[in-house]
Amino acid sequence: MTEQRIALITGANKGIGYQIAAGLGALGWRVGVGARDQQRRDAAVSRLRDAGVDAFGVPLEVTDQASVTAAAELITKQAGGLDVLVNNAAITGSLPQHPSTLDVGVVAAVVDTNVLGVIRVTNAMLPLLRASAAARIVNISSSVGSLTLQTAQGVDLGAVPTAYLASKTFLNALTIQYAKELRGSNILVNSGCPGFTATDLNGFSGDRTAQQGAAIAIRLATLPANGPSGGFFNEAGTVPW
């Protein structure tokens, strides 16, 4: 009998995060639904369980170290271990975000969630991930964070909020550094781009469904032992840094 694998997805009460939880749950995984809002978290867990997913709620505010520490303790108690961490929680920040008029407080808030939150959660979960036979860390990024695409001639990334864009570039750099540090271990670390997905981050203006957006994270979460680490991928293949 194959041992059940355990995943934690941050920001999993809705959108792409919820669909990642649903997709891994459909594969027989036990999934921790990380979310700060208790009502939405409980509702998501209930929906997943109704669909046959072995789900449990994880109170988690990624900008609060005490909350992150408590989440690691809860996972240890509830699940006994962790095989996959999907860092999905993110914010856009208040708009507009033009560089020349950008409020540094907005930048700080976006980076605190989208980057520092990833560091807090990843470092808290690393002891559990190191104990897994085949651990994976998936950072949900975006092609707008690609410096190559930002500077390419003839490439229009659209009206992307500056703080959000910069946070995803920062996150990609962080992915590379974690992958370098963990090279040779049981942990593979990659960034995944879900594409322009309809979520509340963009006012549901995206042309992809949340389920479609979740596909790359599910693929990276289930990489074989010889899979890549330190890469940036979307559904079509490799995204340039």
TADA-V641223 format. One record per backbone hydrogen bond with DSSP energy under -1.0 kcal/mol. CO is the residue of the C=O (numbers start at 1). NH is the residue of the N-H. Records with the same first field share a line. If there is no record, write none. Layout:
CO: NH, NH
//
This chain:
5: 30
6: 83, 84
7: 32
8: 86
9: 34
14: 18
15: 19
16: 20
17: 21
18: 22
19: 23
20: 24
21: 25
22: 26
24: 29
25: 28
30: 7
31: 56
32: 9, 34
33: 58
34: 12
35: 60
37: 41
38: 42
39: 43
40: 44
41: 45
42: 46
43: 47
44: 48
45: 49
46: 50
47: 51
48: 53
49: 52
53: 55
54: 31
56: 33
58: 35
61: 64
64: 68
65: 69
66: 70
67: 71
68: 72
69: 73
70: 74
71: 75
72: 76
73: 77
74: 78
75: 79, 80
83: 136
84: 8
85: 138
86: 10, 88
87: 140
97: 162
98: 101
103: 107
104: 108
105: 109
106: 110
107: 111
108: 112
109: 113
110: 114
111: 115, 116
112: 117
115: 119
116: 120
117: 121
118: 122
119: 123
120: 124
121: 125
122: 126
125: 129
126: 130
129: 132
135: 188
136: 85
137: 190
138: 87
139: 192
142: 145
143: 146
146: 150
147: 151
152: 155
158: 160
161: 165
162: 166
163: 167
164: 168
165: 169
166: 170
167: 171
168: 172
169: 173
170: 174
171: 175
172: 176
173: 177
174: 178
175: 179
176: 180
177: 181
178: 182
182: 185
186: 135
188: 137
189: 230
190: 139
191: 233
192: 141
195: 197
196: 207, 208
199: 202, 204
208: 198
209: 213
210: 214
212: 215
214: 218
215: 219
216: 220
217: 221
218: 222
224: 227
231: 191
232: 239
233: 193
234: 237
237: 234
241: 147
//
